[in-house]
Amino acid sequence: MATQSRTAEKEIGRIAARQHGVVTRAQLLAAGLSADAIADRVRNGVLIAVHPGVYRVGHSAPSVEARYMAAVLACGPGAVLAGRAAAYLHKLIRGTAPPPEVLTPTERRIKGVRTRRTRALDPADKTLSNCIPATSVPRTLVDLAGVLPAADLARACHEAGVHHHTTPAQVKAVLGRRPNAPGAQELRSVLDGDVRVTLSKLEKRFLDRLKAAVLPLPITNRPAGTKRVDCRWPKHCLTVELDSYRYHSSRHAWEQDRRREREAHARGDDFRRYTWGDVFESPEQMLRELRGLLRR
């Protein structure tokens, strides 16, 4: 009996380790615990009930991931984290973690969890993020379109490209399956670059420098060739990329930057790259150079 109990404990530990310390009643029973053994562990505080049939294993201070995992497990097979909660998990939005929001194939009412019943999701619209079932990044952006202002939606799309290499084409593929989704037209405008938005402190300061120097303002974050570029003056045939370490420190980002530069030259643009130091600390040389380029 002792050997059987140790085996069950090890299996429960393995399950909890891959589920952020959260397990379901069904998993506990499958691991070899009886209903009475589960009840004993709840009374002793070894298992802490979170939702009906869902428990934390021995910890009373759950992480955000544990909260989200518990919510998904409580909603049963096929459920996925969605909406703002999925966006937070994917690092598309920042700030305080939103409450759990879950798409479910069947009607569910779980205290503290916003649930929405949906028909079977397209397999392309589902993923695992940090081991938690969630809507894919493109599908999450489509869901955000109905609840975020244009500027915040544009930032979320930008973060999707930075963290997940998500492309406008991938998001538009989801829109093709959900053409009447709330905010779909606004999201298309964001993807096509028709929404003017400043995405970073670096970009905002750069535009402020241009205004103070009475220089023409560029269009920002618009597609040019196959890539979205930070700043472009089409009439002056000039493209500018603003390099912050956060967005340009990976190999993928480095390669994408080189591709933007090649495409700029291919369409006949001059290409310039400015850093945080150029914009914030020593802008004089940058402004002299831009003044000469924008006189043409």
Secondary structure as GFF3:
##gff-version 3
##sequence-region A 1 296
A	DSSP	alpha_helix	2	18	.	.	.	ID=ss1
A	DSSP	beta_strand	22	24	.	.	.	ID=ss2
A	DSSP	alpha_helix	25	31	.	.	.	ID=ss3
A	DSSP	alpha_helix	35	43	.	.	.	ID=ss4
A	DSSP	beta_strand	47	51	.	.	.	ID=ss5
A	DSSP	beta_strand	54	57	.	.	.	ID=ss6
A	DSSP	alpha_helix	64	74	.	.	.	ID=ss7
A	DSSP	beta_strand	80	81	.	.	.	ID=ss8
A	DSSP	alpha_helix	83	89	.	.	.	ID=ss9
A	DSSP	beta_strand	101	104	.	.	.	ID=ss10
A	DSSP	beta_strand	114	117	.	.	.	ID=ss11
A	DSSP	three_ten_helix	123	125	.	.	.	ID=ss12
A	DSSP	beta_strand	126	129	.	.	.	ID=ss13
A	DSSP	beta_strand	132	135	.	.	.	ID=ss14
A	DSSP	alpha_helix	137	144	.	.	.	ID=ss15
A	DSSP	alpha_helix	150	164	.	.	.	ID=ss16
A	DSSP	alpha_helix	168	177	.	.	.	ID=ss17
A	DSSP	alpha_helix	184	191	.	.	.	ID=ss18
A	DSSP	alpha_helix	201	212	.	.	.	ID=ss19
A	DSSP	beta_strand	219	224	.	.	.	ID=ss20
A	DSSP	beta_strand	227	233	.	.	.	ID=ss21
A	DSSP	three_ten_helix	234	236	.	.	.	ID=ss22
A	DSSP	beta_strand	238	243	.	.	.	ID=ss23
A	DSSP	alpha_helix	245	248	.	.	.	ID=ss24
A	DSSP	alpha_helix	251	266	.	.	.	ID=ss25
A	DSSP	beta_strand	270	275	.	.	.	ID=ss26
A	DSSP	alpha_helix	276	276	.	.	.	ID=ss27
A	DSSP	pi_helix	277	281	.	.	.	ID=ss28
A	DSSP	alpha_helix	283	294	.	.	.	ID=ss29
###
